Amino acid sequence: MSIDSVKRQIEGYKRDIDREKSRIADSRDDMAKIRIRKSRDADHYSRRLKSASSTANKHSIRAQKKRDWERYAREIDREKDKIAKTRDKIKNIREKIKRSRERIKRLR
């Protein structure tokens, strides 16, 4: 490979890193949206519990809230996993850039 082709390859790797960084930003936005929904649901459940007419009704509301909170936790964990995988990809791409730069040094 020529030095110019290795440099073009490095530029492609840099674009890949930028793409992965935008995926991280998207996942963080998704996590923020999930937290906003959870906050709104907390207010909703609070109002429903105050206006519940019977103890059985309150228990069913609390059970539904628990299921929703577990779902929110799973969604947030999924987003955190996506971020971790994306960071690993970025790390691997940076290693490729490092190897490519070493290849350029050898070609000179």
N, C-alpha and C positions, 0 to 999 in steps of 0.2 A: 504494500500500500504506500501511496505517496503521502507526503506530509500534508498536502492540501486535503486529501480525502480523509485523513485522520482528523484534521481540524473541522471538516464538515460533519463528521461523525460526532465530535464533541459538541458542536452546536445543536445537533439533533438531540443529544442527551440532555442538554440544558433546557431545550423545549419540553422534553419529557418531564423534567423536574418541575418546570412551571405548571404543567398540566396536573401533576400530582399535588402540587401545593394548592391549586384551585379546588381539587377534590377535597382536601382537608378543610378548606374554608367552607365548602358546601356542607360537609358533615357537621361542622360547628354551627352553621346556620340551622341545620335540621335539628340539632340538639337544643338550640335556643327555642325553636318553635315547639318542640316537645315539652320543654319546661314551661312555656307560656300556657300551653293547653292544660298541663297538669295544675298550674296555678288557678286557672279559670275553673277547672273541675273541682278543685278544693273549695272554692267559694260556692259552687253549685251544690256540692254535697253538704256543706255547712248549712245552707238555707234549707235543703231538703230534710236534714236531721231535725232542725228546729221546728219545722212544720209537720213532722211525722205524727200521725195520730195514735199509733199503737207501738208497743214494744217490739212486736214481730216485724212491723214495718221498718223500725229503726235498725233491727238486725239485718234485714235484707239490704237496706241502704248501705250499711257498713260492709257487708259482704261484697256488694258490687264495687264499693270504693277500694277494697283490698285487691280485688281482681284487676281493677283499672290501674292501681299503683304498681302491681307486678308487671302489667303490660308496659307501662311507661318505663320501668326499670329495664325490661328486656330491650325496648327500642333504644334507650340511651346506651346500653351495653353494646348493641349492634353498631351504633355509630362510633363508639370508642374503639371497637375492633377494626372498623374500616380505617380509622385514623392511624391505628398502630400498624396495620398492613401497609398503608400508604407510606408511612415513615420508613418502613423497612425497604419498600421499593426505592424511595429516594436514596437511602443509604447504599443500596446496591448500584444504583445509577452513578452515584458519586464515586464508587469504587471503579466502575467502568471508565469514568472520566480520568481518574488517577492513572489507570493502566494505559489509557490512550496517550496521556501526556508523557508517560515513560517511554512509550513506543516512539513518539516524536523525537525524544532525546536520543534514542538509539539510531534513528534514521539520519540524524544530522551529522 
